[in-house]
Amino acid sequence: MPYLKIKTNQKLNDGDKLAANLSKLVAEILRKPEKYVMIDVEDQRRMRFGGTDAPLIYCELKSIGLPREQTSDLSAQLTGFLTLATHVPTDRIYIEFVDAPRDLWGWDGGTF
């Protein structure tokens, strides 16, 4: 189950639309069914980076079987999308990638 958490210090006018579009994007770029994708968007957080509270985004993309060789491409796609959607500059967006082992990811009363 891919899980994308977005935290930003900005106010997002349409966080629901952003979450819906990110859900489709994550499913597409990871080639996983969207029915397993979870998106969590938190805006107006008290966050600083580089000593300033200028617009910023922190993302965590967690998925079973997340391919390390694709993280650079995933970073480019997610960063590009987020910059267009939120106007946060690319150098103010961090993404943490986490490959979750199947036996440590629970769902529907079991694990994957």
C-alpha positions as CSV (number, residue, x, y, z in Angstrom):
1,M,0.0,0.0,0.0
2,P,1.7,3.2,-1.1
3,Y,1.4,6.0,1.5
4,L,2.3,9.6,0.7
5,K,2.4,12.1,3.6
6,I,2.7,15.8,2.7
7,K,3.4,18.4,5.3
8,T,3.6,22.1,4.4
9,N,3.8,25.4,6.2
10,Q,1.5,26.9,3.5
11,K,-2.3,27.2,3.5
12,L,-3.6,25.0,0.7
13,N,-6.9,26.3,-0.8
14,D,-7.9,22.9,-2.2
15,G,-6.2,20.2,-0.2
16,D,-8.9,17.7,-1.2
17,K,-8.2,18.2,-4.9
18,L,-4.5,18.0,-4.3
19,A,-4.9,14.7,-2.4
20,A,-7.1,13.3,-5.2
21,N,-4.6,14.2,-7.9
22,L,-1.6,12.9,-5.8
23,S,-3.5,9.6,-5.3
24,K,-3.8,9.1,-9.1
25,L,-0.1,10.2,-9.7
26,V,1.3,7.9,-7.0
27,A,-0.7,4.9,-8.4
28,E,0.5,5.7,-11.9
29,I,4.2,6.2,-11.1
30,L,4.4,3.2,-8.8
31,R,2.2,1.1,-11.1
32,K,0.0,0.0,-8.2
33,P,-3.8,0.0,-8.0
34,E,-5.1,3.3,-6.7
35,K,-7.4,1.4,-4.3
36,Y,-4.3,0.7,-2.2
37,V,-3.0,4.3,-2.2
38,M,-3.3,6.5,0.9
39,I,-2.6,10.2,0.8
40,D,-2.3,12.4,3.9
41,V,-2.0,16.2,3.4
42,E,-1.3,18.5,6.3
43,D,-1.1,22.2,5.7
44,Q,-0.4,25.3,7.8
45,R,2.2,23.5,9.9
46,R,4.8,25.3,11.9
47,M,7.9,24.4,9.9
48,R,11.2,25.9,9.1
49,F,14.0,24.9,6.8
50,G,17.4,26.6,6.3
51,G,16.6,29.0,9.1
52,T,13.5,30.4,7.4
53,D,9.8,29.8,7.3
54,A,9.6,30.4,3.5
55,P,7.3,28.0,1.7
56,L,8.3,24.4,2.1
57,I,7.1,20.9,1.8
58,Y,8.2,17.7,3.4
59,C,7.0,14.4,1.9
60,E,7.3,10.8,2.9
61,L,6.6,8.2,0.3
62,K,6.3,4.7,1.8
63,S,5.5,1.6,-0.3
64,I,6.1,-2.1,-0.4
65,G,8.8,-2.9,-3.0
66,L,9.8,0.7,-3.6
67,P,12.5,0.4,-6.2
68,R,15.7,2.3,-5.2
69,E,16.7,2.7,-8.8
70,Q,13.5,4.7,-9.5
71,T,13.7,7.1,-6.5
72,S,15.5,9.8,-8.6
73,D,12.7,9.7,-11.2
74,L,10.0,9.5,-8.5
75,S,11.6,12.6,-6.8
76,A,11.5,14.5,-10.1
77,Q,7.9,13.6,-10.8
78,L,6.6,14.4,-7.3
79,T,8.6,17.6,-7.0
80,G,7.5,18.8,-10.4
81,F,3.8,18.1,-9.6
82,L,4.0,19.7,-6.2
83,T,5.8,22.8,-7.5
84,L,3.1,23.3,-10.1
85,A,0.2,22.7,-7.6
86,T,1.6,24.7,-4.7
87,H,4.2,27.1,-6.1
88,V,6.7,25.9,-3.5
89,P,10.2,26.1,-5.2
90,T,11.8,22.7,-5.9
91,D,14.7,23.5,-3.6
92,R,12.3,23.8,-0.7
93,I,10.8,20.3,-1.1
94,Y,12.2,17.2,0.6
95,I,11.1,13.7,0.0
96,E,11.9,10.7,2.2
97,F,11.5,7.3,0.4
98,V,10.8,4.2,2.5
99,D,10.6,0.7,1.3
100,A,8.3,-1.2,3.7
101,P,8.8,-4.9,4.1
102,R,5.6,-6.9,3.3
103,D,5.5,-8.5,6.7
104,L,5.7,-5.2,8.5
105,W,2.7,-3.6,6.6
106,G,-0.7,-4.6,8.0
107,W,-4.0,-4.4,6.2
108,D,-7.4,-6.0,6.5
109,G,-6.5,-7.9,9.6
110,G,-3.3,-9.4,8.2
111,T,-0.1,-8.3,6.4
112,F,0.9,-8.2,2.8
